[in-house]
Amino acid sequence: MQEETNDSEGINNSDDICNSFPHKPEPVNGESSVTVQQTPSLSKNALKKLLKRQHWEETRDARKAAQKEKDKKRKLEKRRAIELGLRPPPIKKTKVQQIASEMKVVIDLSFDTMMTDVEIKSVTSQLARCYSANRSTTRPVNLFFTSYGGRVQERFNTKLQDHANWKQVVFDDRPYLECFNKEDLIYLTADATETLNALDEGKVYIIGGIVDKNRHKNICFDKAKKEGIATAQLPIGSYIQLSTRKILTINHGK
């Protein structure tokens, strides 16, 4: 009796041991229990592009070295040609000798909401050309970009980031009336009745920073009159023949 009990316990213990291990699921309908991961096949065209891209990556360093050697050879040939008199030497740029000026020119940027995104882009491009022309002239003026903000400022911060290093330019978010005495201000506009024949360094000349394809008639003139500011037009007709109204871009106005 004792031996039968031990055998029975042994059998029960063996069942417990078997139950302690996880069971693999049985195949269904004769299918194999092994999972096969299928890789999608590439088309002939896609495989060709893949191989081409791999070859491009593998030969990148070799291409760089070849281009570097080619540039070095070209410079050497150019130098030899100059030494033999077969090619003229490069023209050295002479630095413009600039004379300090007290003249102040304001670009009024208070028209942000009246322009489209394309016109904002055009304004910022004209401001950049205005700065470039001022830097290359013999008598540069002091530029002030007033009411600076909105989309103009956003474009400067994203597309013209080097403006932080511009010289003789002040970016001011205040309107010009808070920056200068009203008596010193003269708004330059083609709609003014008086013509400006001479510049006065004691005055501050304002140019409207707007591109609107003439949608807003007399906008700068009306703004100046409302604020009690003197207006004048440049003597464009005496020097340039225009078939339309005497309106220039911002950088031409400067």
Buried (B, 14 or more C-beta within 10 A) or exposed (E): EEEEEEEEEEEEEEEEEEEEEEEEEEEEEEEEEEEEEEEEEEEEEEEEEEEEEEEEEEEEEEEEEEEEEEEEEEEEEEEEEEEEEEEEEEEEEEEEEBEEBEBBBBBBBBBBEEBEEEBBBBBBBBBBBBBEEBBEBEEBBBBBBBBBBBBBBEBBEEEBEEBEEBEBBBBBEEBBEEBBEEEBBBBBBBBBEEEBEEEEEEBBBBBBBBBBEEEBEEBBBBBBBEEEBBBBBBEBEEEEEEEEEBBBBBBBBB
